[in-house]
Structures are given as structure tokens and as C-alpha cells.
Amino acid sequence: MLPHMLLIASALAEELETALNLCSHRQKLGCRGVSVWTGARGKKTLYLLKAGVGPARSAATLERVLAALRVTHILVAGYAGALDPGLKQGELVIGERADMLSNETWGAPLGEIGLSGSWPLADAAELCSLATAAGLRARCGAVLTSPCIIGAPAHKSILHLKHHACVVDMETAALARVATGASIPLSCVRAISDEAGDDFLAPFSYDPAAGKLQRAAKALASGRWVSRYSRWRERSLAARRNLSGFLACYLDRGK
């Protein structure tokens, strides 16, 4: 059975639409300026939250929601970039733990940046079995949360070798920290939108050797924006399809 009351949290509107489209009787709630909905799947009711992008924003959003709503379980659902070169486009990673890159050493070379915390994630083995039983390619692994985009293959390789995480995102560890503080179990499923060797997000990637102006100039000079956007759209569609398949199985289990 679904935990009562489940909250599905995603950073982007597009990610959250994957869950919203599986629900009927959707209704947006007035909740302290936060984008949160109720929805039904069969006889089950759940909350759906657009948490926003980045550790600080997503954590603050979740804190406001938990202060206003009764939530007993959280599922973080969305896309992620692969750090593990064995992960392929659209593959699902079920989080076993969430690690946070430290803000205290931000600005140092990526290989010197440590972790500020690590939080266990709930039900990883069970959710991975659910995904594979549905014919979806999935594995369990660690999720690394960064305050900045990590899109350059060289940067992904550095972080994979140092921290042994499967994927990188910008929210999960921050949300897990808030959930742990509220004694609410949090699970995570991420679909791969860019593989470890993909470079279409490289112009936006954190570059420890460059200052803000240098990074902005590099992004402006990189060009090929139509091609980069087309590649991201192609990859996100594959990720969205598999994420939707997983969420349908997750919401329908035990009915």
C-alpha cells in the first residue's frame, strides 16, 4: 500500500508533470506561496510538490510544505546526470544514500571538494525490484547533490572517482536533510537525462579553474545552442518515459 500521506517532489515543472499526468482530481493548494497539488490515483490521494532547482531553494520549499501539510513519506522523482559511465540514457537509479558536496570548500578544484553530509534513503532495494519487475532498467546507487550544474565529462569523472556516486543532481541531499530532521522517510528515483560522456551541458558546468565572469564568457562562446537544446530534449524525453513507467507501478502497487 502507498504510505499515507505520500508527497512526490520534483525540481522542475516538466518532471512533476510526469506524476501529475498519472493523477486525476488534481487541485492546486494555497500553501504559503509554494507550488503544491493534491491528486488521486485510483482510491489513493497524494501531494505533488514543485520544489525548485538547487539545494537551498528546494530545502526551503520542503520545509514550508512540511510545516503546513501532514506528510508521512516523500518520493523525490526526476532526472539526473550520470557520473557512472556504465549508466545509459533513460536508465533509472534508485537512491541508497544522498551525499552533499560541501559549500565550505566550494571554489576549490572539484577533486578537493569534500562532503558536508550523507543521508540514507528509504526502500531502495524494494523500489529497484519494483522497477525491474516492470521491465525497466534500474539499479541502486548513491546520489551526489551539487549546488551547481555538473555537465562536463571531465568533471563527472572526477566526482565519480572521488565520491563513488552513480548520479549527480541539485536537490536530493538537501531534501533528505530536511526530511530526516522531520523524521520522515524519503526515497529517490532518478532517470538518466545525460550520460557520463555527454557534453551538451558542459558550457554550464562548474569549472574550478574559472571565475564567474570567465564561466559566463565560456558559456556564451560555446555556441551550438539549438543542437544542445535538441539533444537535451531527446534525452529528457527518454528519461521522462521511463520515469512515468516507474511512477505508474509505484502508485498502483498494493491496490
TIBA-147670 format. One record per residue (C-alpha): x, y, z; residue number from 1; residue in three letters. Coordinates in Angstrom, 3 decimals. Layout:
N
SITE,X,Y,Z,NUM,ALA
...
This chain:
255
SITE,0.000,0.000,0.000,1,MET
SITE,1.058,3.606,-0.502,2,LEU
SITE,2.246,5.383,2.626,3,PRO
SITE,-0.257,7.941,3.915,4,HIS
SITE,0.257,10.754,3.130,5,MET
SITE,2.755,10.486,0.272,6,LEU
SITE,4.454,13.564,-1.190,7,LEU
SITE,6.123,13.335,-4.607,8,ILE
SITE,8.700,16.116,-5.015,9,ALA
SITE,10.397,17.232,-8.230,10,SER
SITE,12.612,20.200,-9.037,11,ALA
SITE,11.234,21.092,-12.467,12,LEU
SITE,7.669,21.546,-13.691,13,ALA
SITE,8.378,19.075,-16.519,14,GLU
SITE,9.495,16.415,-14.044,15,GLU
SITE,6.462,16.970,-11.821,16,LEU
SITE,4.100,16.784,-14.818,17,GLU
SITE,5.172,13.156,-15.198,18,THR
SITE,3.499,12.416,-11.861,19,ALA
SITE,0.621,14.879,-12.285,20,LEU
SITE,-0.360,13.251,-15.581,21,ASN
SITE,-0.856,9.946,-13.762,22,LEU
SITE,-3.334,11.502,-11.306,23,CYS
SITE,-6.952,12.543,-11.518,24,SER
SITE,-8.787,15.209,-9.500,25,HIS
SITE,-5.716,17.441,-9.467,26,ARG
SITE,-6.101,20.580,-7.396,27,GLN
SITE,-3.520,23.254,-6.592,28,LYS
SITE,-3.340,24.172,-2.929,29,LEU
SITE,-2.770,27.572,-1.391,30,GLY
SITE,0.299,26.736,0.673,31,CYS
SITE,2.485,29.725,1.603,32,ARG
SITE,3.440,30.589,-1.966,33,GLY
SITE,4.551,27.018,-2.778,34,VAL
SITE,3.503,25.107,-5.917,35,SER
SITE,1.858,22.021,-4.420,36,VAL
SITE,-1.089,19.959,-5.629,37,TRP
SITE,-3.273,17.130,-4.436,38,THR
SITE,-4.081,14.337,-6.840,39,GLY
SITE,-5.686,10.905,-6.852,40,ALA
SITE,-4.582,7.610,-8.354,41,ARG
SITE,-7.493,5.220,-8.024,42,GLY
SITE,-8.616,5.476,-4.421,43,LYS
SITE,-5.292,6.883,-3.226,44,LYS
SITE,-4.632,10.560,-2.615,45,THR
SITE,-1.201,12.177,-2.602,46,LEU
SITE,0.589,15.513,-2.631,47,TYR
SITE,2.768,16.674,-5.524,48,LEU
SITE,5.369,19.386,-4.999,49,LEU
SITE,7.439,21.520,-7.342,50,LYS
SITE,10.426,22.007,-5.041,51,ALA
SITE,12.524,24.235,-7.300,52,GLY
SITE,16.109,23.916,-8.505,53,VAL
SITE,19.128,23.856,-6.203,54,GLY
SITE,19.826,22.749,-2.634,55,PRO
SITE,18.848,25.956,-0.826,56,ALA
SITE,15.633,26.609,-2.748,57,ARG
SITE,14.364,23.028,-2.664,58,SER
SITE,15.115,22.617,1.056,59,ALA
SITE,13.329,25.873,1.940,60,ALA
SITE,10.314,24.834,-0.144,61,THR
SITE,10.071,21.438,1.538,62,LEU
SITE,10.379,22.995,4.999,63,GLU
SITE,7.406,25.288,4.260,64,ARG
SITE,5.315,22.381,2.989,65,VAL
SITE,6.078,20.120,5.939,66,LEU
SITE,5.074,22.907,8.303,67,ALA
SITE,1.667,23.128,6.617,68,ALA
SITE,0.796,19.577,5.493,69,LEU
SITE,0.729,16.135,7.080,70,ARG
SITE,3.276,14.076,5.135,71,VAL
SITE,4.429,10.609,6.157,72,THR
SITE,6.633,9.640,3.190,73,HIS
SITE,8.463,11.556,0.433,74,ILE
SITE,9.485,10.324,-3.004,75,LEU
SITE,11.925,12.521,-4.932,76,VAL
SITE,11.392,11.892,-8.653,77,ALA
SITE,13.164,13.490,-11.592,78,GLY
SITE,16.125,13.486,-13.964,79,TYR
SITE,19.833,13.323,-13.170,80,ALA
SITE,23.210,13.314,-14.860,81,GLY
SITE,25.189,10.085,-14.822,82,ALA
SITE,28.561,10.005,-13.088,83,LEU
SITE,28.974,6.267,-13.585,84,ASP
SITE,29.989,5.666,-17.236,85,PRO
SITE,28.015,2.409,-17.237,86,GLY
SITE,24.677,4.206,-16.907,87,LEU
SITE,22.715,4.738,-20.110,88,LYS
SITE,20.127,7.238,-21.293,89,GLN
SITE,16.769,6.688,-19.583,90,GLY
SITE,18.080,4.197,-17.026,91,GLU
SITE,16.691,4.553,-13.511,92,LEU
SITE,18.811,4.959,-10.387,93,VAL
SITE,17.124,4.268,-7.066,94,ILE
SITE,18.961,6.182,-4.372,95,GLY
SITE,20.524,4.265,-1.478,96,GLU
SITE,22.066,7.369,0.074,97,ARG
SITE,22.344,11.074,-0.743,98,ALA
SITE,25.667,12.910,-0.347,99,ASP
SITE,26.051,16.704,-0.303,100,MET
SITE,29.076,18.456,-1.765,101,LEU
SITE,30.450,20.892,0.800,102,SER
SITE,29.815,24.613,0.347,103,ASN
SITE,32.708,25.401,2.673,104,GLU
SITE,35.314,24.375,0.105,105,THR
SITE,33.364,25.488,-2.975,106,TRP
SITE,35.692,27.278,-5.338,107,GLY
SITE,38.476,24.736,-4.882,108,ALA
SITE,39.221,22.194,-7.628,109,PRO
SITE,36.461,19.577,-7.780,110,LEU
SITE,38.844,16.850,-6.664,111,GLY
SITE,39.429,18.723,-3.398,112,GLU
SITE,35.795,19.364,-2.511,113,ILE
SITE,34.536,17.092,0.255,114,GLY
SITE,31.094,16.256,1.593,115,LEU
SITE,29.120,18.204,4.158,116,SER
SITE,26.794,15.316,4.937,117,GLY
SITE,25.324,11.991,3.881,118,SER
SITE,21.785,10.698,4.443,119,TRP
SITE,20.382,7.169,3.951,120,PRO
SITE,17.406,6.894,1.604,121,LEU
SITE,14.435,4.622,2.207,122,ALA
SITE,13.256,1.485,0.407,123,ASP
SITE,15.995,1.361,-2.262,124,ALA
SITE,16.047,-2.418,-2.745,125,ALA
SITE,12.249,-2.668,-2.783,126,GLU
SITE,11.855,0.118,-5.361,127,LEU
SITE,14.611,-1.279,-7.561,128,CYS
SITE,12.856,-4.661,-7.572,129,SER
SITE,9.592,-2.918,-8.461,130,LEU
SITE,11.246,-1.202,-11.428,131,ALA
SITE,12.961,-4.308,-12.788,132,THR
SITE,9.764,-6.362,-12.410,133,ALA
SITE,8.084,-3.774,-14.653,134,ALA
SITE,10.748,-4.309,-17.310,135,GLY
SITE,12.606,-1.078,-16.582,136,LEU
SITE,16.382,-0.960,-16.440,137,ARG
SITE,17.268,0.157,-12.914,138,ALA
SITE,19.965,-0.078,-10.277,139,ARG
SITE,20.557,1.123,-6.746,140,CYS
SITE,23.312,3.633,-6.041,141,GLY
SITE,24.423,6.805,-4.319,142,ALA
SITE,23.160,10.243,-5.371,143,VAL
SITE,25.542,13.207,-5.193,144,LEU
SITE,23.992,16.665,-4.783,145,THR
SITE,25.845,19.715,-6.102,146,SER
SITE,24.991,23.435,-5.769,147,PRO
SITE,25.966,23.916,-9.440,148,CYS
SITE,25.430,22.133,-12.732,149,ILE
SITE,27.962,19.393,-13.430,150,ILE
SITE,27.880,18.845,-17.179,151,GLY
SITE,31.443,18.425,-18.442,152,ALA
SITE,32.572,14.789,-18.866,153,PRO
SITE,35.916,15.519,-17.151,154,ALA
SITE,34.130,16.943,-14.110,155,HIS
SITE,31.764,13.984,-13.929,156,LYS
SITE,34.721,11.615,-13.996,157,SER
SITE,36.469,13.448,-11.149,158,ILE
SITE,33.388,13.305,-8.927,159,LEU
SITE,32.685,9.651,-9.734,160,HIS
SITE,36.222,8.602,-8.825,161,LEU
SITE,36.250,10.647,-5.608,162,LYS
SITE,32.777,10.044,-4.224,163,HIS
SITE,31.671,6.781,-5.938,164,HIS
SITE,28.190,8.131,-6.629,165,ALA
SITE,26.118,6.947,-9.589,166,CYS
SITE,24.421,10.237,-10.446,167,VAL
SITE,24.573,13.949,-9.718,168,VAL
SITE,21.625,16.277,-9.120,169,ASP
SITE,21.000,19.564,-7.308,170,MET
SITE,18.329,18.684,-4.728,171,GLU
SITE,18.171,15.168,-3.237,172,THR
SITE,20.630,15.501,-0.341,173,ALA
SITE,19.131,18.858,0.676,174,ALA
SITE,15.640,17.352,0.685,175,LEU
SITE,16.881,14.288,2.583,176,ALA
SITE,18.400,16.543,5.253,177,ARG
SITE,15.067,18.303,5.780,178,VAL
SITE,13.121,15.021,5.778,179,ALA
SITE,15.498,13.471,8.303,180,THR
SITE,15.074,16.468,10.574,181,GLY
SITE,11.314,15.944,10.410,182,ALA
SITE,11.634,12.148,10.931,183,SER
SITE,10.009,11.452,7.555,184,ILE
SITE,11.420,8.672,5.341,185,PRO
SITE,12.496,9.843,1.888,186,LEU
SITE,13.068,7.719,-1.216,187,SER
SITE,14.527,8.797,-4.553,188,CYS
SITE,14.263,7.726,-8.182,189,VAL
SITE,16.273,9.492,-10.886,190,ARG
SITE,16.156,8.855,-14.631,191,ALA
SITE,19.330,9.498,-16.636,192,ILE
SITE,18.972,12.524,-18.918,193,SER
SITE,22.680,12.890,-19.740,194,ASP
SITE,25.275,10.123,-19.736,195,GLU
SITE,28.737,10.491,-18.223,196,ALA
SITE,30.255,11.153,-21.653,197,GLY
SITE,27.621,13.648,-22.824,198,ASP
SITE,28.863,17.232,-23.127,199,ASP
SITE,25.776,19.223,-24.156,200,PHE
SITE,25.558,20.744,-20.651,201,LEU
SITE,29.300,21.403,-20.481,202,ALA
SITE,29.014,25.197,-21.047,203,PRO
SITE,27.020,25.446,-17.807,204,PHE
SITE,29.240,23.106,-15.812,205,SER
SITE,31.109,24.281,-12.721,206,TYR
SITE,34.715,24.975,-13.702,207,ASP
SITE,37.003,25.239,-10.652,208,PRO
SITE,39.697,26.912,-12.734,209,ALA
SITE,37.458,29.817,-13.811,210,ALA
SITE,35.775,32.724,-12.062,211,GLY
SITE,32.136,33.725,-12.608,212,LYS
SITE,32.911,36.077,-15.498,213,LEU
SITE,35.122,33.502,-17.189,214,GLN
SITE,32.425,30.839,-16.842,215,ARG
SITE,29.810,33.208,-18.291,216,ALA
SITE,32.083,34.078,-21.218,217,ALA
SITE,32.743,30.411,-21.875,218,LYS
SITE,29.037,29.644,-21.925,219,ALA
SITE,28.326,32.492,-24.349,220,LEU
SITE,31.176,31.451,-26.639,221,ALA
SITE,30.291,27.763,-26.758,222,SER
SITE,27.544,28.166,-29.374,223,GLY
SITE,25.501,25.372,-30.982,224,ARG
SITE,22.580,26.214,-28.736,225,TRP
SITE,19.905,24.706,-30.981,226,VAL
SITE,21.857,21.459,-31.189,227,SER
SITE,22.481,21.384,-27.450,228,ARG
SITE,18.824,22.039,-26.665,229,TYR
SITE,17.705,19.369,-29.155,230,SER
SITE,19.986,16.810,-27.546,231,ARG
SITE,18.706,17.686,-24.072,232,TRP
SITE,15.094,17.375,-25.262,233,ARG
SITE,15.799,13.992,-26.828,234,GLU
SITE,17.438,12.660,-23.669,235,ARG
SITE,14.835,14.118,-21.312,236,SER
SITE,12.016,12.505,-23.304,237,LEU
SITE,13.579,9.071,-22.816,238,ALA
SITE,14.103,9.807,-19.125,239,ALA
SITE,10.529,11.039,-18.787,240,ARG
SITE,9.079,7.920,-20.436,241,ARG
SITE,10.845,5.551,-18.028,242,ASN
SITE,10.176,7.757,-15.010,243,LEU
SITE,6.476,7.715,-15.896,244,SER
SITE,6.531,3.925,-16.160,245,GLY
SITE,8.109,3.627,-12.749,246,PHE
SITE,5.726,6.092,-11.094,247,LEU
SITE,2.692,4.272,-12.511,248,ALA
SITE,3.916,1.000,-10.970,249,CYS
SITE,4.793,2.736,-7.706,250,TYR
SITE,1.408,4.417,-7.342,251,LEU
SITE,-0.527,1.294,-8.354,252,ASP
SITE,1.238,-1.196,-6.087,253,ARG
SITE,-0.958,-2.809,-3.478,254,GLY
SITE,-4.205,-1.565,-4.967,255,LYS
